[in-house]
Amino acid sequence: MLHTRLYRNGVLEKEGFPVEEVSDHVPDRGNTVWFDLCAPTPADLALISEELGLHELAVEDVFSDHQRPKVDVYDNHLFITVYGVHCVEGRLRPVEVDIFVTANALVTIRENANFPIEEVVRRWDADSRMARHGVTFLLHGLLDYVADSQFELVQDLDAQAEALEDDLFEGQVRDPMELQRSMYVLRKNTTKLRKIVLPMREVIGTLMRRGQDIVADPQMTPYYQDVLDHVLRATEWVEAVRDMLANAADTRLAQQGFRLNEIMKRLTGWAAIIAVPTMITGFYGQNVPYPGSGTSWGFWVSTVLVAVTSVALYSAFKKKDWL
C-alpha cells in the first residue's frame, strides 16, 4: 500500500497515489502533501531531494547509522530524526524515523517496517478537524505518537523494575542466574531508551522556539506543549527507573555478601566442632583396634565410608548453594 496523502485547504482530497505525483501537488501552497518511504534506496531519495530541494547533508544523514534524535534547520526545510520503540523477545529494538518538513510537505522515512505508520494515520483521522493547520498538524500527530510510545515503554520498564524488586526482597526467584539476566536486560533496555528519550526535549523545544517559520502556528502551540510534557515525564521516569535498578543491583550485592557470611559462619562452626576431637586424638596419637583392623575388608570399608561421607557432604553443600 502506498502511504501518500494530499490535503487541500484542510480537507483530505486524495491518498494512495504514486510518489511521482508529489511534484505535481507541492507547487500549490494550498496543498499539504505527505508521503512515506520505508527503507528507500539512495536513488529514491535523490529523486525526492531534487523535487523538494533538500540539503545534501540532510540526505546524507538518512543513511548514517546511530543518529541522535535532533532537529537540523535549513533554509527551506527542517530535518528531524526521532526513534520509534518496540521490544522483540524482551529486548529494546529502536527504529529510526527521519522526517523532512517543508512549508507544505511532510516526508517520513522509516528505517524498516517495524514502525507502524498506520497508527500515526489513525491519529490524523481521529482529529481531522485540525488538518487545516497543514504540515504543523501532521508533524504534531507523528511526534505525539512517538512520544506516547516511548512513555508507554517507560511505564512497562517501571513495572518490570518493581516486579524485579519484589522478587529480590521476597525471594520468589529460585534461579539466581535468571534474576541476574533479567536485571542485565532491564538495565540495558533502560539505558538504550534513555539515549532516545533525553534528546527529545531538544527536538520539541527547537520546534516550539519562536522564529521557527516553517512550523510556526500559534494555535498548535498548546498541542506541541502537550507533547513536550509527555517527553519531560518520560525523561524523569526513565531516570527514576535507572536509579531503581541501580539500588536493586546494590541490594543484590549486599544480599550475596550477607548470605556468604552466613555460609562461612556455619562452615566455621562445623569446622570448630570437628577440630576439637581431631586435635585431642591427634595429640595423644590414639590408635586403638577397630572392627576390621589389620584386614583387607576393614580397609575397604573405611575407604568406602570416606568416599560416601565426602559425596554426601558435597551434595548437601551443593543443594544449599554453598559450593
Secondary structure, 3 states (H helix, E strand, C coil): CCCEEEEECCEEEEECCCHHHHHHHCCCCCEEEEEEEECCCHHHHHHHHHHHCCCHHHHHHHCCCCCCCEEEECCCCEEEEEEECCEECCEECCEEEEEEECCCEEEEEECCCCCCHHHHHHHHHHCHHHHHHCHHHHHHHHHHHHHHHHHHHHHHHHHHHHHHHHHHHHCCCCCHHHHHHHHHHHHHHHHHHHHHHCCHHHHHHHHHCCCCCCCCCHHHHHHHHHHHHHHHHHHHHHHHHHHHHHHHHHHHHHHHHHHHHHHHHHHHHHHHHHHHHHHHHHHHCCCCCCCCCCCHHHHHHHHHHHHHHHHHHHHHHHHCCCC
